[in-house]
């Protein structure tokens, strides 16, 4: 009898979508998402300029590591607050398609056809949000399908977006726990073997350049209150626009 009751409770927990209070924030982390998005697109721009024009200058890429986890966090906030998840997914999918030719031209201009299925970050964000929607609504088949697709095919950052969002979502009311779990991912980046010019070496101790994503935790888990007012379409349009500019500059040069 007790075992059956326990199984029923587990089944209910896994299949019943969570209920969030109407009179309280749905997260206890940073809800200043427009400010976070501005930081993320600046970091992304610096990262892409470095990746294309200064590929062996580390600090461009170090700053760029902030962008992806911040975008994933903002999507987690969007998942909890959006009134229409289908429209949210549609916007991500639309700009993923629009951005793809500019992405390939910016990063693989000499091998456009062969690299066209090297999918840009909007596709990764789309699948990460789709997976988390499946988790939130207890549609496990959707979570598993999105996780497998983003893991097995050539998507930028692979399944890391889902891992980030799982931490942000599950620890939404426990910022300290979320910060510890987030930062723990980067322990393996310390004391790596030298050789990559993008890594940071201090007195013979080498730090993998991916480690610098750890500093995004300060922005994600510590609330800010800048409360910028920026139309959401600006953030969507910036991605293909800056890729088009980078591709054009490469063509001119």
Beta strands, then each sheet from edge to edge (+ up, - down):
strand 1: 200-202
strand 2: 205-207
sheet 1: 1+ 2-
end
